[in-house]
Amino acid sequence: MKTNIVEVNQKSQKYLGEKGLIVLIAFLSAFIPLSTDLYLPALPRMAENFNAAPSLINLTLILFFIFYAAGSLFWGPLSDKYGRKRILLIGLAIYTLSSALCAISGNVYQLIWFRIIQAIASGAATAVAQAMVKDCYSGRKRVSVLAIVTSMTMVAPIVAPVVGALILRFTSWRGVFMVLAIMGLLVTLAVIALEETIDQRSNGSILQSLGSLGVVAKNPGFMTLLLTFSLMAIPMMSFISSSSYIYVNQFGLSEQVYSYFFAANAFFMVIGPLLYMKISRLVKPVWLITASFVIACISGAFISTIGIHGPWLFTLALIPATLAGSITRPPSANLMMEQQRGDTGAVVSLMTFAFTVFGSIGMIIISLDWENRVLVMGLMYIVFAAASLAVWNRISKKSFVQHVLNKAG
């Protein structure tokens, strides 16, 4: 949309307003870290409760991401056809119900199935949230909003483990899922107040709407950028899935202390996007992205060497990679969204799908029976940051990259 954003929001968001819309988008974008990080401190306790191996309990996390990725593929295109609001309401209703069912699971296999349903529904929240950003914003304003939304979203990894650990002091892991059900209900009420953001809906059939995924996938500029930025999800998500085992089991910390270390790392996820908006006025975005891959590679070397010797050294070694990755999120998302005219739902669905699939690969790798998970994680950062850097160096001078970065700079 080329209309001034303030006018659009004042006109279309009668109840939420511009700030309310941004907060809603941020909360929808945070569904995944909230749905996963909130119960991370409970993973070791859940294994004891169900008398199940950690690898089986980890399936509640790994399969969540796999089916979330699959679900996000169809929610986005469907929102192009039926509208953002309708799809959000359907997805949130399923999410709320499945969260409540997780809380009353009788065994680990029931929990896994209900988590799969919850994961599929979660795709509606995140895919539609990103599509709404493109519906309403353009140019540097869009990058600015993406930075704000990303920073607000990254508050979830800081708050969620701490809140999860506090919940565990008063109740069991089942209480964590009841909190998620209540959260789903509250967000549903907010979406009821949302005015539709999509300007033009797809007129084709459902199959034609889903076929837009293939149209976008044939765009070489989009797919190259998608591969470049999705590779870093592998080491990043390996940390998310294994952090409680590393801090609690390997380093011997309590669940509460673990949550503080996790929150400290997540803090740098929050400031990264805001830092990008400041630095990008002084340094070219293309150089910032290049530097982020170099820093992640160096950070991986520190993780695999000094990070294995204790929780403080591990955290300090990991922070540079975390900060570097979060700095690139606003420009990378904008770069990918600008590669395709129309089919916004399909674009963000493929972005979500790719990031989640690559992240799931990292989760599967780190969940294998390694003697030292910290060492493996550091090596993954080195390998995949170097691979992303190599691809980025080849495409960063291309016109389809330079045009977008110059327009948003």
C-alpha positions in Angstrom: 0.0 0.0 0.0 1.3 3.4 -0.8 -1.1 5.3 1.4 0.4 7.2 4.3 0.5 4.8 7.3 -1.0 7.2 9.8 -4.0 7.7 7.6 -4.5 4.0 7.0 -4.4 3.2 10.7 -6.7 6.0 11.7 -9.1 5.0 9.0 -9.1 1.3 9.4 -8.2 0.7 13.0 -11.1 2.3 14.7 -10.7 0.5 18.0 -7.0 -0.4 18.2 -5.4 2.7 16.7 -1.8 2.6 15.3 -0.1 1.7 18.6 -2.7 -0.9 19.4 -2.2 -2.5 15.9 1.6 -2.7 16.4 1.2 -4.2 19.9 -1.2 -6.8 18.5 1.1 -7.7 15.7 4.0 -8.0 18.2 1.9 -10.3 20.4 0.9 -12.5 17.5 4.5 -12.7 16.4 5.5 -13.8 19.9 3.2 -16.8 19.9 6.0 -19.2 19.1 8.5 -18.1 21.8 5.7 -18.0 24.3 4.4 -21.4 23.3 7.9 -22.9 23.6 10.0 -20.9 26.0 7.3 -20.7 28.7 7.6 -24.4 29.4 11.3 -24.9 28.8 12.1 -24.9 32.5 9.6 -27.8 32.9 11.2 -30.2 30.4 13.4 -32.1 32.9 10.4 -32.3 35.4 8.0 -33.5 32.6 10.5 -36.3 31.8 10.3 -37.4 35.4 6.5 -37.0 35.6 5.8 -39.2 32.6 8.8 -41.5 33.3 9.9 -40.8 29.8 13.3 -40.3 28.1 14.3 -36.7 27.5 14.4 -37.5 23.7 10.7 -38.4 23.9 9.8 -35.2 25.9 11.8 -33.2 23.3 9.4 -34.4 20.7 6.8 -32.0 22.2 9.2 -29.3 21.1 10.6 -30.7 17.9 7.3 -31.8 16.4 5.8 -28.5 17.5 8.2 -26.6 15.2 7.8 -29.1 12.3 4.0 -28.9 12.3 4.0 -25.2 13.0 6.1 -24.9 9.8 3.6 -27.0 7.9 0.6 -25.1 9.2 2.1 -21.7 8.4 2.3 -22.8 4.7 -1.5 -22.7 4.3 -2.6 -20.0 6.8 -0.9 -17.3 4.9 -2.4 -18.0 1.4 -5.8 -18.5 3.0 -5.6 -15.1 4.6 -5.0 -13.7 1.1 -8.3 -15.1 0.1 -10.5 -14.9 3.2 -8.9 -11.9 5.0 -6.4 -11.6 7.9 -9.1 -11.3 10.6 -11.1 -14.4 9.8 -8.1 -16.6 9.6 -6.7 -15.3 12.8 -9.9 -16.0 14.7 -10.0 -19.6 13.4 -6.4 -20.2 14.3 -6.7 -18.6 17.8 -9.8 -20.6 18.6 -8.0 -23.9 17.8 -4.9 -22.7 19.7 -6.8 -21.9 22.9 -8.6 -25.3 22.9 -5.5 -27.3 22.1 -3.6 -25.5 24.9 -6.2 -26.5 27.4 -6.1 -30.1 26.2 -2.3 -30.1 26.6 -2.8 -29.2 30.3 -5.0 -32.3 30.9 -3.0 -34.8 28.9 -2.9 -38.2 30.5 0.3 -39.4 29.0 3.2 -38.1 26.9 1.7 -39.3 23.7 -1.5 -37.4 24.2 0.6 -34.3 25.0 2.6 -34.7 21.8 -0.7 -35.0 19.7 -2.2 -31.9 21.4 1.0 -30.0 20.9 0.9 -30.8 17.2 -2.6 -29.3 16.9 -1.4 -26.3 18.9 1.5 -25.9 16.6 -0.6 -26.0 13.4 -2.9 -23.3 14.9 0.1 -21.1 15.9 1.0 -20.8 12.2 -2.1 -18.6 11.7 -0.8 -16.1 14.3 2.7 -15.6 13.1 2.0 -15.8 9.3 -0.9 -13.4 9.4 1.0 -11.0 11.7 3.9 -10.6 9.2 1.4 -10.2 6.3 -0.3 -7.4 8.2 3.0 -5.5 8.4 3.3 -5.5 4.7 -0.4 -4.6 4.3 0.1 -1.4 6.3 3.7 -0.2 5.9 6.3 0.4 3.2 9.9 1.6 2.9 11.9 2.6 5.9 8.7 2.9 7.9 8.2 -0.8 7.4 11.7 -1.6 8.5 11.1 0.6 11.6 7.9 -1.2 12.5 9.6 -4.6 11.9 12.3 -3.5 14.3 9.8 -2.5 16.9 7.7 -5.6 16.5 10.8 -7.8 16.6 12.1 -6.2 19.7 8.7 -6.5 21.4 8.5 -10.1 20.3 11.9 -10.8 21.7 10.7 -9.8 25.1 8.9 -13.1 25.2 12.1 -15.2 25.5 13.2 -13.0 28.4 9.9 -13.1 30.3 8.7 -16.6 29.3 11.3 -18.9 31.0 11.2 -16.7 34.2 7.4 -16.8 34.3 7.5 -20.5 33.5 9.8 -21.1 36.4 7.6 -19.0 38.7 4.5 -21.0 37.6 6.4 -24.2 38.5 6.9 -23.0 42.0 3.2 -22.9 42.6 1.9 -25.6 40.3 3.0 -28.3 37.8 3.8 -28.1 34.2 0.1 -28.4 33.5 -0.4 -24.8 34.8 2.0 -23.6 32.1 -0.4 -24.8 29.4 -3.4 -23.3 31.2 -1.6 -19.9 31.0 -1.2 -20.4 27.3 -4.9 -21.2 26.9 -5.8 -18.0 28.8 -3.4 -16.1 26.6 -5.0 -17.4 23.5 -8.4 -16.4 24.7 -7.3 -12.8 25.5 -5.6 -12.3 22.1 -8.8 -13.6 20.4 -10.7 -10.8 22.1 -8.2 -8.3 20.8 -8.5 -9.7 17.3 -12.3 -9.2 17.4 -11.6 -5.5 17.7 -9.2 -5.6 14.6 -10.3 -4.0 11.4 -9.3 -5.9 8.3 -5.9 -4.8 6.9 -5.8 -6.5 3.5 -6.5 -4.2 0.6 -7.3 -6.7 -2.1 -8.2 -10.3 -1.6 -7.5 -13.2 -3.9 -10.4 -14.1 -6.1 -9.3 -17.6 -7.0 -10.2 -20.9 -5.5 -8.6 -22.3 -2.4 -6.3 -24.5 -4.5 -5.3 -21.4 -6.5 -4.6 -19.5 -3.3 -2.4 -22.3 -2.1 -0.8 -22.4 -5.6 0.6 -19.0 -4.9 3.2 -20.7 -2.8 4.6 -22.2 -6.0 4.5 -18.8 -7.8 6.6 -17.2 -5.0 8.9 -20.2 -4.8 9.8 -19.7 -8.5 11.2 -16.2 -7.6 15.0 -16.7 -7.6 15.7 -13.5 -5.7 13.3 -14.4 -2.9 14.5 -18.0 -2.6 18.2 -17.1 -2.6 17.6 -14.6 0.2 15.4 -17.1 2.0 18.2 -19.7 2.0 20.8 -17.2 3.1 18.9 -16.0 6.2 17.2 -19.2 7.2 20.5 -21.1 7.6 21.2 -19.2 10.8 18.0 -20.7 12.3 19.9 -24.0 12.7 22.3 -23.0 15.4 19.9 -20.5 17.0 17.1 -23.0 17.5 19.6 -25.6 18.7 20.2 -23.3 21.7 16.5 -22.8 22.3 15.7 -26.6 22.5 18.8 -27.6 24.5 19.3 -24.6 26.8 17.5 -26.2 29.8 19.5 -29.4 29.5 22.8 -27.5 29.1 22.2 -25.2 32.1 20.3 -27.6 34.4 21.8 -31.0 33.6 25.3 -30.1 32.2 26.1 -27.1 34.4 24.0 -28.1 37.4 21.9 -24.9 37.8 18.4 -24.8 39.2 15.4 -24.1 37.0 15.1 -20.6 38.4 18.7 -19.7 37.9 18.6 -21.2 34.4 15.8 -18.9 33.5 17.9 -15.9 34.4 20.8 -17.0 32.1 18.3 -17.6 29.3 16.7 -14.2 29.9 20.2 -12.5 29.8 20.8 -14.0 26.3 17.3 -13.0 25.2 17.9 -9.4 26.3 20.3 -9.0 23.4 17.6 -10.3 21.0 15.5 -7.4 22.1 18.0 -4.6 21.6 19.4 -6.0 18.3 16.6 -4.7 16.0 16.5 -1.3 17.8 20.3 -1.1 17.5 20.0 -1.8 13.8 17.7 1.3 13.3 20.4 3.5 15.0 23.5 2.0 13.3 21.9 1.7 9.8 21.8 5.5 9.6 25.6 5.6 9.9 26.7 2.2 8.3 25.3 0.7 5.1 22.9 -2.2 5.9 24.7 -4.5 3.5 27.9 -4.1 5.6 25.9 -4.7 8.8 24.5 -8.0 7.5 28.0 -9.0 6.4 29.5 -8.2 9.8 26.7 -10.1 11.6 27.7 -13.3 9.8 31.4 -12.8 10.6 30.6 -12.1 14.3 28.4 -15.2 14.5 31.2 -17.3 13.1 33.7 -15.9 15.7 31.2 -16.3 18.5 30.8 -20.0 17.5 34.6 -20.5 17.9 34.4 -19.0 21.4 31.4 -21.2 22.3 33.1 -24.4 21.2 36.4 -23.6 23.1 35.8 -21.5 26.2 32.0 -21.9 26.4 32.3 -25.5 27.5 33.9 -24.6 30.8 30.9 -23.1 32.6 27.5 -21.3 32.4 29.0 -17.7 32.5 31.6 -18.4 29.8 29.0 -20.2 27.7 26.6 -17.2 28.0 29.3 -14.6 27.2 30.5 -16.6 24.2 26.9 -16.9 22.9 25.8 -13.3 23.3 27.7 -11.9 20.2 26.0 -14.4 17.9 22.6 -13.6 19.5 23.0 -9.9 19.0 24.4 -10.2 15.5 21.5 -12.4 14.5 18.8 -10.1 15.9 20.3 -7.0 14.3 19.7 -8.5 10.8 16.1 -9.6 11.4 14.4 -6.3 10.3 16.4 -5.7 7.0 16.4 -9.4 6.1 12.6 -9.7 6.5 12.1 -6.5 4.5 14.4 -7.7 1.8 12.5 -10.9 1.3 9.0 -9.3 1.4 10.1 -6.7 -1.2 11.0 -9.4 -3.7 7.4 -10.3 -4.6 4.4 -8.1 -5.6 1.2 -9.4 -4.2 0.8 -12.9 -2.7 1.9 -11.5 0.7 0.4 -14.4 2.6 2.4 -16.9 0.5 5.6 -14.9 1.0 5.4 -14.7 4.8 4.3 -18.4 4.9 7.4 -19.5 3.0 9.5 -17.3 5.2 8.0 -18.8 8.4 8.2 -22.3 6.9 11.9 -22.1 5.9 13.0 -20.6 9.2 11.1 -23.2 11.2 12.3 -26.2 9.1 15.9 -25.1 9.3 15.5 -24.5 13.0 14.0 -27.9 13.5 17.1 -29.4 11.8 19.2 -27.7 14.5 16.9 -29.0 17.2 17.2 -32.6 15.9 21.0 -32.4 15.6 21.5 -31.0 19.1 19.1 -33.6 20.6 21.3 -36.5 19.5 23.3 -38.3 22.2 26.3 -35.9 22.1 28.8 -36.0 24.9 29.1 -32.2 24.9 26.2 -30.2 23.4 27.9 -26.9 23.9 30.8 -27.9 21.6 28.4 -29.1 18.9 26.4 -25.9 19.1 29.6 -23.8 18.7 30.6 -25.8 15.6 27.1 -25.3 14.1 27.5 -21.5 14.5 30.8 -21.7 12.7 29.6 -23.8 9.8 26.3 -22.2 9.1 27.4 -18.6 9.6 30.3 -19.2 7.2 27.9 -20.7 4.7 25.5 -17.8 5.0 28.4 -15.3 4.6 29.6 -17.1 1.4 26.1 -16.9 -0.2 25.5 -13.3 1.0 28.9 -12.1 -0.5 27.7 -13.4 -3.8 24.3 -11.8 -3.9 24.7 -8.6 -1.8 25.9 -6.6 -4.9 22.9 -7.8 -7.0 20.4 -5.1 -8.0 17.5 -6.8 -6.3 19.3 -6.5 -3.0 20.8 -3.0 -3.5 17.5 -1.5 -4.6 15.6 -2.5 -1.5 18.4 -1.6 1.0 18.8 1.8 -0.6 15.1 2.4 -0.5 14.8 1.4 3.1 18.0 3.1 4.2 
